[in-house]
Amino acid sequence: MDFKLSEDDLMLQETAADLAAKRIKPNAEKWDEEEGLPQEILDEMAELGYFGMLLPEEYGGLELTTVTYNCAMEELAAACAGLMVMLSVHNSLCCEAINRFGSDELKQKYLPDMAAGKTIGAYCLTEPNAGTDVASLKTSAVKKGDNYIINGTKAFVTNGGLAGMFIVFAVTDPEKGAKGGFSCFAIPKDTPGITVGAKEKKMGVKTSDTREVSFADVEVPAANMIGEEGSGFKIAVIILNNGRIGIAFQSLGIARAALEEAISYSKERKQFGQPIAGFQAIQFKLAHMATKIDAGRLLAFRAATMKDEGANVAKESSMAKLFCSQTCNYVVNEAVQIHGGYGYMKEYPVERYFRDARVTEIYEGTSEAQLMVISSQLLKE
Ligand SMILES: Cc1cc2nc3c(=O)[nH]c(=O)nc-3n(C[C@H](O)[C@H](O)[C@H](O)COP(=O)(O)OP(=O)(O)OC[C@H]3O[C@@H](n4cnc5c(N)ncnc54)[C@H](O)[C@@H]3O)c2cc1C
C-alpha cells in the first residue's frame, strides 16, 4: 500500500494548514471560551468549499478522496477540534448519506445548498436510551399515505443548533428492529414539529454545537427516505465507517498539536539549571508520544486508502479510530505532564487539547464499541 501523498493531497493539506494557522488557531481559545463559532468563519470556509469536500463537482463539491479530505481535516483539528467535528459530521456523515444512498431527486434538491454551506447537516442516530446499543432505537416512522410520521427524541446531536437538514434514523418495522426495520430520512429543519433543545454544556470540543432534537408528529414525504425502507441500519453502519476514519484523523490532529507544544515547552522550561528537554525522562515521553502518533497515522491512512479503493473498511476504520483516539488521550495527558502546573492552566493550549481529546474515545462509537466491531470482524474472517 502506497501512503505517498499526491500533489492534490499536499496542496489541500497546505491550504488547510494555512487557513488553520492564520484564521483558526489564533482564535481557537476565544471561541472555546465563547462555546461557539462566529458566522464569519463558517462563511469563509463555505467560500473555500469546506462544506462540500466529498461531494461530486456536479453539486458544487470539491470531490476529494478520503485521503485528501482527511489530510485537510487533520490540519483543522490541530487548530480547533470542535470546528473540525462540525465539518466532519456535515461532510462525512450527512452529505455522504444523501450522496451515497439518496435518490437523484434528493441529491439535486439538497446537495447544492449543503455543498455551499447554506444548509448544514446534523446526524441523528443516538437517543437518550440508545447509544452503543443502536439496535434499541425508539424513534418511530409510521407510513401515512405518501408520507411518514416521525416521533421521537435524538440525543447529543452535533450541529443541532446550526443545522438546516437532519439525517434521522427511525423504526419503520418494530418487529424487524435493526435487521431490516430501520429507515433513514432527510428532514429539513423547517418541517413543522421539530424542537431543538438548548446547547449542551460540554467538557471539550466546545465550539461544536451539541443539542437534543425532538420530533413530534413530523410529517415527511416518502420521497425523503434515504435508500430503501428497512436499509437504515446498514446505511448508519457504512456511514459511520467514514466518520470513524475522520475521528481517527481528528485524534491525530489534536495529538500532533499537543506534541508540538510539549516539545517547544520542554526546550524553554528550565529546572535544575537546564531545559527540562535535557532530562531523559522527558525525552522518552516525547519519543513515546511521537511513535504512537506515527503508528496511528499508518492505521488511519490504511483505512482511508482502502476506503478510496472501495474496500469494506469496517475493521480498519474501527482499528484506526480505536488506536488514534487512545493515542490522542495518552499524548495530551503526557503533554500536560510535561507542562507541569502550567499545563493545568488555561494559559497554555494543552489544557484545551486535554479536554478536547476525551470525546474522541466516545463519539462515533466508544472504544468498547470499536473493540466489538473489530472482534466480530475477526471472528467472521
Ligand atoms: C460531544 C458529542 C457529540 C455527539 N454527536 C453525535 C451526533 O452528531 N449524532 C449522534 O447520533 N450521536 C452523537 N453522539 C453520541 C455518541 O455517539 C454516543 O454518546 C456514543 O455512541 C455512546 O453512547 P452513550 O453515550 O449512550 O453511552 P452508552 O452506550 O450508555 O455506554 C456507556 C458505557 O458503557 C459501555 N458499553 C455499552 N455497551 C457495552 C457493551 N456491550 N460491552 C462493553 N461496554 C459497553 C460504553 O462503551 C460506555 O463506556 C455524540 C456524543 C458526544 C459526547
The ligand as an SDF file (V2000), in Angstrom:
LIG
                    3D

 53 58  0  0  0  0  0  0  0  0999 V2000
  -19.9270   15.6720   22.0470 C   0  0  0  0  0  0  0  0  0  0  0  0
  -20.7430   14.5450   21.4850 C   0  0  0  0  0  0  0  0  0  0  0  0
  -21.2380   14.6470   20.2000 C   0  0  0  0  0  0  0  0  0  0  0  0
  -22.0110   13.6170   19.6480 C   0  0  0  0  0  0  0  0  0  0  0  0
  -22.5450   13.7710   18.3950 N   0  0  0  0  0  0  0  0  0  0  0  0
  -23.4410   12.8540   17.9290 C   0  0  0  0  0  0  0  0  0  0  0  0
  -24.1330   13.0650   16.6950 C   0  0  0  0  0  0  0  0  0  0  0  0
  -23.9030   14.0440   15.9920 O   0  0  0  0  0  0  0  0  0  0  0  0
  -25.0600   12.1500   16.3180 N   0  0  0  0  0  0  0  0  0  0  0  0
  -25.3270   11.0300   17.0530 C   0  0  0  0  0  0  0  0  0  0  0  0
  -26.1840   10.2370   16.6410 O   0  0  0  0  0  0  0  0  0  0  0  0
  -24.6860   10.7950   18.2320 N   0  0  0  0  0  0  0  0  0  0  0  0
  -23.7580   11.6780   18.6790 C   0  0  0  0  0  0  0  0  0  0  0  0
  -23.0990   11.4720   19.8940 N   0  0  0  0  0  0  0  0  0  0  0  0
  -23.4490   10.2950   20.6710 C   0  0  0  0  0  0  0  0  0  0  0  0
  -22.3300    9.2650   20.7850 C   0  0  0  0  0  0  0  0  0  0  0  0
  -22.1480    8.5930   19.5680 O   0  0  0  0  0  0  0  0  0  0  0  0
  -22.7150    8.3390   21.9520 C   0  0  0  0  0  0  0  0  0  0  0  0
  -22.5300    9.0940   23.1450 O   0  0  0  0  0  0  0  0  0  0  0  0
  -21.8840    7.0730   21.9960 C   0  0  0  0  0  0  0  0  0  0  0  0
  -22.1950    6.2410   20.9070 O   0  0  0  0  0  0  0  0  0  0  0  0
  -22.0910    6.2940   23.3020 C   0  0  0  0  0  0  0  0  0  0  0  0
  -23.4260    6.1610   23.6280 O   0  0  0  0  0  0  0  0  0  0  0  0
  -23.9410    6.5400   25.1180 P   0  0  0  0  0  0  0  0  0  0  0  0
  -23.4370    7.9180   25.3930 O   0  0  0  0  0  0  0  0  0  0  0  0
  -25.3940    6.3000   25.1910 O   0  0  0  0  0  0  0  0  0  0  0  0
  -23.1620    5.5470   26.0650 O   0  0  0  0  0  0  0  0  0  0  0  0
  -23.6290    4.0600   26.4720 P   0  0  0  0  0  0  0  0  0  0  0  0
  -23.9470    3.2700   25.2560 O   0  0  0  0  0  0  0  0  0  0  0  0
  -24.6570    4.1520   27.5330 O   0  0  0  0  0  0  0  0  0  0  0  0
  -22.2980    3.4780   27.0910 O   0  0  0  0  0  0  0  0  0  0  0  0
  -21.8520    3.7450   28.4180 C   0  0  0  0  0  0  0  0  0  0  0  0
  -20.5750    2.9240   28.6440 C   0  0  0  0  0  0  0  0  0  0  0  0
  -20.8760    1.5280   28.5580 O   0  0  0  0  0  0  0  0  0  0  0  0
  -20.0470    0.9200   27.5720 C   0  0  0  0  0  0  0  0  0  0  0  0
  -20.7930   -0.1540   26.9230 N   0  0  0  0  0  0  0  0  0  0  0  0
  -22.0440   -0.0980   26.3900 C   0  0  0  0  0  0  0  0  0  0  0  0
  -22.3930   -1.2830   25.8950 N   0  0  0  0  0  0  0  0  0  0  0  0
  -21.3360   -2.1230   26.0990 C   0  0  0  0  0  0  0  0  0  0  0  0
  -21.0560   -3.4860   25.8140 C   0  0  0  0  0  0  0  0  0  0  0  0
  -21.9500   -4.2610   25.1530 N   0  0  0  0  0  0  0  0  0  0  0  0
  -19.8700   -4.0150   26.1660 N   0  0  0  0  0  0  0  0  0  0  0  0
  -18.9510   -3.2460   26.7950 C   0  0  0  0  0  0  0  0  0  0  0  0
  -19.1430   -1.9430   27.1100 N   0  0  0  0  0  0  0  0  0  0  0  0
  -20.3140   -1.3900   26.7580 C   0  0  0  0  0  0  0  0  0  0  0  0
  -19.6940    2.0510   26.6110 C   0  0  0  0  0  0  0  0  0  0  0  0
  -18.5430    1.7510   25.8410 O   0  0  0  0  0  0  0  0  0  0  0  0
  -19.5110    3.1940   27.5800 C   0  0  0  0  0  0  0  0  0  0  0  0
  -18.2330    3.1120   28.1540 O   0  0  0  0  0  0  0  0  0  0  0  0
  -22.2780   12.4590   20.4200 C   0  0  0  0  0  0  0  0  0  0  0  0
  -21.7500   12.3500   21.7180 C   0  0  0  0  0  0  0  0  0  0  0  0
  -20.9990   13.3700   22.2470 C   0  0  0  0  0  0  0  0  0  0  0  0
  -20.4630   13.2220   23.6380 C   0  0  0  0  0  0  0  0  0  0  0  0
  1  2  1  0
  2  3  1  0
  2 52  2  0
  3  4  2  0
  4  5  1  0
  4 50  1  0
  5  6  2  0
  6  7  1  0
  6 13  1  0
  7  8  2  0
  7  9  1  0
  9 10  1  0
 10 11  2  0
 10 12  1  0
 12 13  2  0
 13 14  1  0
 14 15  1  0
 14 50  1  0
 15 16  1  0
 16 17  1  0
 16 18  1  0
 18 19  1  0
 18 20  1  0
 20 21  1  0
 20 22  1  0
 22 23  1  0
 23 24  1  0
 24 25  2  0
 24 26  1  0
 24 27  1  0
 27 28  1  0
 28 29  2  0
 28 30  1  0
 28 31  1  0
 31 32  1  0
 32 33  1  0
 33 34  1  0
 33 48  1  0
 34 35  1  0
 35 36  1  0
 35 46  1  0
 36 37  1  0
 36 45  1  0
 37 38  2  0
 38 39  1  0
 39 40  1  0
 39 45  2  0
 40 41  1  0
 40 42  2  0
 42 43  1  0
 43 44  2  0
 44 45  1  0
 46 47  1  0
 46 48  1  0
 48 49  1  0
 50 51  2  0
 51 52  1  0
 52 53  1  0
M  END
$$$$
